[in-house]
Amino acid sequence: MLRQTAEFVAVLTSGLFAGAAVYVSLVEHPARMECGVEIATAEFPPSYHRGTIMQVTLAAACLLSSFAAWLAGATLSLARPCRVPLGLTLPDVL
């Protein structure tokens, strides 16, 4: 039961991390640039601070749950391809 829960949390948090990164890249950044450089520059610092907190939280949760899944016996197989190893490397992107 612990392994399945840890794997679920690892997949959930890594998916949220990836989804947020895609959203910022495809939606937020282009929208800010359309508003002009002055507005984008004024809005960037508080937004960057909030984004950093979210990324660190998700990356830490993914790392810890991936490690817990690995300790509980999760292995690399074709049925569950590379969830644990990729979860353990997610903090490298920060």
N, CA, C and O atoms as a GROMACS GRO file, in nm:
protein
  376
    1MET      N    1   0.082  -0.120   0.000
    1MET     CA    2   0.000   0.000   0.000
    1MET      C    3   0.087   0.126   0.000
    1MET      O    4   0.055   0.224  -0.068
    2LEU      N    5   0.196   0.124   0.076
    2LEU     CA    6   0.285   0.240   0.080
    2LEU      C    7   0.347   0.267  -0.056
    2LEU      O    8   0.359   0.382  -0.098
    3ARG      N    9   0.388   0.160  -0.125
    3ARG     CA   10   0.452   0.176  -0.254
    3ARG      C   11   0.357   0.240  -0.354
    3ARG      O   12   0.396   0.332  -0.426
    4GLN      N   13   0.232   0.192  -0.359
    4GLN     CA   14   0.135   0.248  -0.454
    4GLN      C   15   0.104   0.394  -0.423
    4GLN      O   16   0.091   0.476  -0.514
    5THR      N   17   0.092   0.426  -0.296
    5THR     CA   18   0.065   0.565  -0.257
    5THR      C   19   0.183   0.655  -0.294
    5THR      O   20   0.164   0.764  -0.348
    6ALA      N   21   0.302   0.608  -0.264
    6ALA     CA   22   0.421   0.688  -0.297
    6ALA      C   23   0.436   0.705  -0.448
    6ALA      O   24   0.472   0.813  -0.495
    7GLU      N   25   0.409   0.600  -0.524
    7GLU     CA   26   0.416   0.611  -0.670
    7GLU      C   27   0.310   0.709  -0.722
    7GLU      O   28   0.338   0.789  -0.811
    8PHE      N   29   0.190   0.703  -0.666
    8PHE     CA   30   0.084   0.795  -0.708
    8PHE      C   31   0.124   0.940  -0.681
    8PHE      O   32   0.108   1.026  -0.768
    9VAL      N   33   0.175   0.966  -0.562
    9VAL     CA   34   0.217   1.102  -0.527
    9VAL      C   35   0.332   1.148  -0.618
    9VAL      O   36   0.336   1.263  -0.660
   10ALA      N   37   0.424   1.058  -0.647
   10ALA     CA   38   0.537   1.093  -0.736
   10ALA      C   39   0.488   1.129  -0.875
   10ALA      O   40   0.533   1.227  -0.934
   11VAL      N   41   0.396   1.049  -0.928
   11VAL     CA   42   0.344   1.077  -1.062
   11VAL      C   43   0.260   1.205  -1.061
   11VAL      O   44   0.270   1.286  -1.153
   12LEU      N   45   0.179   1.223  -0.958
   12LEU     CA   46   0.095   1.343  -0.948
   12LEU      C   47   0.180   1.469  -0.942
   12LEU      O   48   0.155   1.565  -1.016
   13THR      N   49   0.279   1.471  -0.854
   13THR     CA   50   0.359   1.592  -0.837
   13THR      C   51   0.447   1.619  -0.959
   13THR      O   52   0.468   1.735  -0.995
   14SER      N   53   0.498   1.514  -1.023
   14SER     CA   54   0.578   1.538  -1.144
   14SER      C   55   0.489   1.587  -1.258
   14SER      O   56   0.532   1.668  -1.339
   15GLY      N   57   0.366   1.537  -1.264
   15GLY     CA   58   0.273   1.585  -1.367
   15GLY      C   59   0.233   1.730  -1.344
   15GLY      O   60   0.225   1.807  -1.440
   16LEU      N   61   0.209   1.767  -1.220
   16LEU     CA   62   0.178   1.907  -1.188
   16LEU      C   63   0.296   1.998  -1.220
   16LEU      O   64   0.277   2.108  -1.272
   17PHE      N   65   0.416   1.952  -1.190
   17PHE     CA   66   0.537   2.029  -1.220
   17PHE      C   67   0.549   2.052  -1.370
   17PHE      O   68   0.573   2.164  -1.415
   18ALA      N   69   0.533   1.945  -1.448
   18ALA     CA   70   0.544   1.957  -1.593
   18ALA      C   71   0.432   2.042  -1.650
   18ALA      O   72   0.455   2.123  -1.740
   19GLY      N   73   0.311   2.025  -1.599
   19GLY     CA   74   0.199   2.105  -1.648
   19GLY      C   75   0.218   2.253  -1.621
   19GLY      O   76   0.187   2.336  -1.706
   20ALA      N   77   0.267   2.286  -1.504
   20ALA     CA   78   0.293   2.427  -1.472
   20ALA      C   79   0.401   2.484  -1.563
   20ALA      O   80   0.390   2.599  -1.607
   21ALA      N   81   0.505   2.406  -1.590
   21ALA     CA   82   0.612   2.454  -1.678
   21ALA      C   83   0.560   2.480  -1.819
   21ALA      O   84   0.596   2.580  -1.882
   22VAL      N   85   0.477   2.391  -1.869
   22VAL     CA   86   0.420   2.408  -2.003
   22VAL      C   87   0.328   2.530  -2.006
   22VAL      O   88   0.332   2.609  -2.100
   23TYR      N   89   0.245   2.546  -1.903
   23TYR     CA   90   0.154   2.660  -1.896
   23TYR      C   91   0.230   2.793  -1.897
   23TYR      O   92   0.193   2.885  -1.970
   24VAL      N   93   0.333   2.802  -1.818
   24VAL     CA   94   0.411   2.926  -1.812
   24VAL      C   95   0.477   2.953  -1.948
   24VAL      O   96   0.477   3.066  -1.996
   25SER      N   97   0.532   2.849  -2.008
   25SER     CA   98   0.602   2.868  -2.136
   25SER      C   99   0.509   2.903  -2.251
   25SER      O  100   0.543   2.986  -2.335
   26LEU      N  101   0.391   2.842  -2.254
   26LEU     CA  102   0.302   2.861  -2.369
   26LEU      C  103   0.196   2.970  -2.349
   26LEU      O  104   0.144   3.022  -2.447
   27VAL      N  105   0.164   3.004  -2.223
   27VAL     CA  106   0.056   3.099  -2.198
   27VAL      C  107   0.103   3.225  -2.127
   27VAL      O  108   0.087   3.335  -2.179
   28GLU      N  109   0.161   3.209  -2.009
   28GLU     CA  110   0.196   3.326  -1.928
   28GLU      C  111   0.299   3.417  -1.993
   28GLU      O  112   0.277   3.537  -2.006
   29HIS      N  113   0.410   3.360  -2.035
   29HIS     CA  114   0.516   3.442  -2.092
   29HIS      C  115   0.471   3.518  -2.217
   29HIS      O  116   0.494   3.638  -2.225
   30PRO      N  117   0.409   3.452  -2.314
   30PRO     CA  118   0.363   3.528  -2.432
   30PRO      C  119   0.260   3.637  -2.396
   30PRO      O  120   0.262   3.745  -2.455
   31ALA      N  121   0.171   3.608  -2.301
   31ALA     CA  122   0.071   3.708  -2.262
   31ALA      C  123   0.136   3.829  -2.198
   31ALA      O  124   0.095   3.942  -2.224
   32ARG      N  125   0.237   3.808  -2.117
   32ARG     CA  126   0.305   3.921  -2.054
   32ARG      C  127   0.382   4.003  -2.156
   32ARG      O  128   0.385   4.126  -2.148
   33MET      N  129   0.442   3.937  -2.251
   33MET     CA  130   0.518   4.010  -2.352
   33MET      C  131   0.427   4.093  -2.442
   33MET      O  132   0.470   4.197  -2.494
   34GLU      N  133   0.303   4.051  -2.461
   34GLU     CA  134   0.207   4.130  -2.539
   34GLU      C  135   0.166   4.257  -2.464
   34GLU      O  136   0.127   4.355  -2.527
   35CYS      N  137   0.174   4.255  -2.333
   35CYS     CA  138   0.135   4.372  -2.254
   35CYS      C  139   0.241   4.482  -2.255
   35CYS      O  140   0.214   4.595  -2.214
   36GLY      N  141   0.358   4.449  -2.300
   36GLY     CA  142   0.465   4.547  -2.302
   36GLY      C  143   0.573   4.512  -2.202
   36GLY      O  144   0.549   4.443  -2.102
   37VAL      N  145   0.690   4.562  -2.229
   37VAL     CA  146   0.806   4.529  -2.147
   37VAL      C  147   0.792   4.587  -2.006
   37VAL      O  148   0.830   4.522  -1.909
   38GLU      N  149   0.738   4.709  -1.993
   38GLU     CA  150   0.727   4.772  -1.862
   38GLU      C  151   0.636   4.690  -1.768
   38GLU      O  152   0.671   4.667  -1.653
   39ILE      N  153   0.521   4.648  -1.819
   39ILE     CA  154   0.428   4.570  -1.737
   39ILE      C  155   0.488   4.433  -1.705
   39ILE      O  156   0.480   4.386  -1.592
   40ALA      N  157   0.548   4.370  -1.805
   40ALA     CA  158   0.609   4.239  -1.783
   40ALA      C  159   0.721   4.248  -1.680
   40ALA      O  160   0.734   4.160  -1.594
   41THR      N  161   0.801   4.353  -1.687
   41THR     CA  162   0.911   4.371  -1.592
   41THR      C  163   0.858   4.396  -1.451
   41THR      O  164   0.916   4.347  -1.355
   42ALA      N  165   0.750   4.471  -1.438
   42ALA     CA  166   0.693   4.499  -1.306
   42ALA      C  167   0.628   4.375  -1.245
   42ALA      O  168   0.628   4.358  -1.123
   43GLU      N  169   0.572   4.290  -1.330
   43GLU     CA  170   0.500   4.173  -1.281
   43GLU      C  171   0.593   4.053  -1.256
   43GLU      O  172   0.555   3.961  -1.184
   44PHE      N  173   0.711   4.054  -1.314
   44PHE     CA  174   0.799   3.938  -1.306
   44PHE      C  175   0.847   3.904  -1.165
   44PHE      O  176   0.836   3.788  -1.127
   45PRO      N  177   0.901   3.998  -1.086
   45PRO     CA  178   0.957   3.959  -0.954
   45PRO      C  179   0.859   3.887  -0.861
   45PRO      O  180   0.894   3.782  -0.807
   46PRO      N  181   0.737   3.940  -0.839
   46PRO     CA  182   0.648   3.866  -0.748
   46PRO      C  183   0.604   3.732  -0.807
   46PRO      O  184   0.588   3.633  -0.734
   47SER      N  185   0.584   3.728  -0.937
   47SER     CA  186   0.544   3.604  -1.001
   47SER      C  187   0.655   3.501  -0.995
   47SER      O  188   0.629   3.383  -0.972
   48TYR      N  189   0.778   3.544  -1.015
   48TYR     CA  190   0.892   3.454  -1.009
   48TYR      C  191   0.907   3.396  -0.869
   48TYR      O  192   0.939   3.278  -0.853
   49HIS      N  193   0.885   3.478  -0.768
   49HIS     CA  194   0.895   3.432  -0.629
   49HIS      C  195   0.790   3.324  -0.601
   49HIS      O  196   0.822   3.220  -0.543
   50ARG      N  197   0.666   3.349  -0.641
   50ARG     CA  198   0.560   3.250  -0.621
   50ARG      C  199   0.586   3.122  -0.699
   50ARG      O  200   0.564   3.012  -0.649
   51GLY      N  201   0.634   3.137  -0.821
   51GLY     CA  202   0.665   3.020  -0.903
   51GLY      C  203   0.777   2.936  -0.843
   51GLY      O  204   0.773   2.813  -0.849
   52THR      N  205   0.877   3.003  -0.786
   52THR     CA  206   0.988   2.932  -0.723
   52THR      C  207   0.939   2.849  -0.606
   52THR      O  208   0.981   2.734  -0.590
   53ILE      N  209   0.852   2.904  -0.525
   53ILE     CA  210   0.798   2.831  -0.410
   53ILE      C  211   0.720   2.708  -0.459
   53ILE      O  212   0.734   2.599  -0.402
   54MET      N  213   0.638   2.725  -0.563
   54MET     CA  214   0.561   2.613  -0.615
   54MET      C  215   0.653   2.505  -0.673
   54MET      O  216   0.633   2.387  -0.647
   55GLN      N  217   0.754   2.545  -0.750
   55GLN     CA  218   0.844   2.448  -0.811
   55GLN      C  219   0.924   2.371  -0.706
   55GLN      O  220   0.938   2.249  -0.716
   56VAL      N  221   0.974   2.440  -0.608
   56VAL     CA  222   1.053   2.373  -0.504
   56VAL      C  223   0.966   2.276  -0.425
   56VAL      O  224   1.010   2.165  -0.394
   57THR      N  225   0.844   2.316  -0.393
   57THR     CA  226   0.753   2.228  -0.319
   57THR      C  227   0.720   2.103  -0.398
   57THR      O  228   0.726   1.992  -0.345
   58LEU      N  229   0.684   2.120  -0.526
   58LEU     CA  230   0.651   2.005  -0.609
   58LEU      C  231   0.772   1.914  -0.631
   58LEU      O  232   0.761   1.792  -0.626
   59ALA      N  233   0.888   1.973  -0.656
   59ALA     CA  234   1.009   1.894  -0.678
   59ALA      C  235   1.046   1.816  -0.552
   59ALA      O  236   1.085   1.699  -0.560
   60ALA      N  237   1.036   1.879  -0.436
   60ALA     CA  238   1.068   1.811  -0.311
   60ALA      C  239   0.970   1.697  -0.284
   60ALA      O  240   1.010   1.588  -0.242
   61ALA      N  241   0.841   1.721  -0.306
   61ALA     CA  242   0.741   1.616  -0.285
   61ALA      C  243   0.764   1.500  -0.381
   61ALA      O  244   0.751   1.384  -0.342
   62CYS      N  245   0.798   1.531  -0.505
   62CYS     CA  246   0.825   1.426  -0.602
   62CYS      C  247   0.949   1.347  -0.564
   62CYS      O  248   0.950   1.224  -0.572
   63LEU      N  249   1.054   1.416  -0.523
   63LEU     CA  250   1.176   1.349  -0.483
   63LEU      C  251   1.152   1.257  -0.364
   63LEU      O  252   1.193   1.140  -0.366
   64LEU      N  253   1.087   1.307  -0.261
   64LEU     CA  254   1.065   1.228  -0.140
   64LEU      C  255   0.972   1.109  -0.166
   64LEU      O  256   0.997   1.000  -0.116
   65SER      N  257   0.866   1.130  -0.244
   65SER     CA  258   0.775   1.019  -0.272
   65SER      C  259   0.839   0.917  -0.365
   65SER      O  260   0.813   0.797  -0.352
   66SER      N  261   0.922   0.961  -0.458
   66SER     CA  262   0.993   0.866  -0.545
   66SER      C  263   1.092   0.784  -0.464
   66SER      O  264   1.106   0.663  -0.486
   67PHE      N  265   1.160   0.849  -0.372
   67PHE     CA  266   1.254   0.777  -0.287
   67PHE      C  267   1.180   0.679  -0.197
   67PHE      O  268   1.227   0.567  -0.176
   68ALA      N  269   1.066   0.720  -0.144
   68ALA     CA  270   0.986   0.631  -0.059
   68ALA      C  271   0.935   0.512  -0.140
   68ALA      O  272   0.935   0.399  -0.090
   69ALA      N  273   0.893   0.535  -0.264
   69ALA     CA  274   0.848   0.425  -0.349
   69ALA      C  275   0.962   0.328  -0.377
   69ALA      O  276   0.943   0.207  -0.376
   70TRP      N  277   1.079   0.382  -0.401
   70TRP     CA  278   1.196   0.298  -0.427
   70TRP      C  279   1.230   0.214  -0.304
   70TRP      O  280   1.259   0.095  -0.315
   71LEU      N  281   1.228   0.277  -0.187
   71LEU     CA  282   1.255   0.203  -0.064
   71LEU      C  283   1.149   0.096  -0.036
   71LEU      O  284   1.178  -0.007   0.024
   72ALA      N  285   1.025   0.123  -0.080
   72ALA     CA  286   0.917   0.028  -0.057
   72ALA      C  287   0.916  -0.084  -0.160
   72ALA      O  288   0.832  -0.174  -0.153
   73GLY      N  289   1.008  -0.081  -0.255
   73GLY     CA  290   1.020  -0.192  -0.349
   73GLY      C  291   0.984  -0.163  -0.492
   73GLY      O  292   0.978  -0.256  -0.573
   74ALA      N  293   0.960  -0.039  -0.527
   74ALA     CA  294   0.930  -0.006  -0.666
   74ALA      C  295   1.053  -0.032  -0.752
   74ALA      O  296   1.165   0.002  -0.714
   75THR      N  297   1.030  -0.093  -0.866
   75THR     CA  298   1.141  -0.122  -0.956
   75THR      C  299   1.109  -0.069  -1.094
   75THR      O  300   0.995  -0.032  -1.123
   76LEU      N  301   1.207  -0.067  -1.178
   76LEU     CA  302   1.190  -0.024  -1.316
   76LEU      C  303   1.140  -0.142  -1.396
   76LEU      O  304   1.205  -0.247  -1.401
   77SER      N  305   1.024  -0.126  -1.460
   77SER     CA  306   0.970  -0.233  -1.544
   77SER      C  307   0.897  -0.172  -1.661
   77SER      O  308   0.877  -0.051  -1.665
   78LEU      N  309   0.858  -0.255  -1.757
   78LEU     CA  310   0.786  -0.204  -1.873
   78LEU      C  311   0.645  -0.157  -1.836
   78LEU      O  312   0.590  -0.068  -1.901
   79ALA      N  313   0.588  -0.215  -1.731
   79ALA     CA  314   0.455  -0.174  -1.688
   79ALA      C  315   0.456  -0.038  -1.622
   79ALA      O  316   0.359   0.036  -1.632
   80ARG      N  317   0.565  -0.005  -1.553
   80ARG     CA  318   0.580   0.125  -1.487
   80ARG      C  319   0.712   0.185  -1.531
   80ARG      O  320   0.808   0.184  -1.454
   81PRO      N  321   0.720   0.237  -1.652
   81PRO     CA  322   0.850   0.281  -1.704
   81PRO      C  323   0.905   0.404  -1.631
   81PRO      O  324   0.841   0.509  -1.629
   82CYS      N  325   1.018   0.390  -1.576
   82CYS     CA  326   1.107   0.493  -1.521
   82CYS      C  327   1.042   0.601  -1.436
   82CYS      O  328   1.091   0.714  -1.436
   83ARG      N  329   0.936   0.572  -1.363
   83ARG     CA  330   0.878   0.672  -1.274
   83ARG      C  331   0.973   0.707  -1.162
   83ARG      O  332   0.998   0.825  -1.134
   84VAL      N  333   1.026   0.606  -1.098
   84VAL     CA  334   1.111   0.630  -0.981
   84VAL      C  335   1.241   0.700  -1.020
   84VAL      O  336   1.274   0.802  -0.959
   85PRO      N  337   1.318   0.650  -1.120
   85PRO     CA  338   1.443   0.720  -1.154
   85PRO      C  339   1.420   0.864  -1.199
   85PRO      O  340   1.498   0.953  -1.165
   86LEU      N  341   1.314   0.888  -1.276
   86LEU     CA  342   1.288   1.025  -1.320
   86LEU      C  343   1.243   1.114  -1.205
   86LEU      O  344   1.277   1.232  -1.201
   87GLY      N  345   1.168   1.058  -1.113
   87GLY     CA  346   1.127   1.135  -0.996
   87GLY      C  347   1.245   1.175  -0.911
   87GLY      O  348   1.246   1.282  -0.851
   88LEU      N  349   1.344   1.088  -0.905
   88LEU     CA  350   1.463   1.119  -0.825
   88LEU      C  351   1.549   1.225  -0.892
   88LEU      O  352   1.630   1.289  -0.824
   89THR      N  353   1.535   1.244  -1.023
   89THR     CA  354   1.617   1.345  -1.093
   89THR      C  355   1.543   1.477  -1.114
   89THR      O  356   1.604   1.573  -1.161
   90LEU      N  357   1.416   1.485  -1.081
   90LEU     CA  358   1.340   1.609  -1.103
   90LEU      C  359   1.401   1.732  -1.035
   90LEU      O  360   1.401   1.839  -1.096
   91PRO      N  361   1.454   1.722  -0.913
   91PRO     CA  362   1.514   1.842  -0.852
   91PRO      C  363   1.634   1.897  -0.930
   91PRO      O  364   1.675   2.010  -0.907
   92ASP      N  365   1.691   1.819  -1.021
   92ASP     CA  366   1.803   1.869  -1.101
   92ASP      C  367   1.765   1.984  -1.192
   92ASP      O  368   1.851   2.063  -1.230
   93VAL      N  369   1.637   1.995  -1.228
   93VAL     CA  370   1.595   2.104  -1.318
   93VAL      C  371   1.588   2.237  -1.246
   93VAL      O  372   1.582   2.342  -1.310
   94LEU      N  373   1.587   2.234  -1.114
   94LEU     CA  374   1.582   2.360  -1.040
   94LEU      C  375   1.721   2.416  -1.033
   94LEU      O  376   1.741   2.523  -0.975
   0.00000   0.00000   0.00000
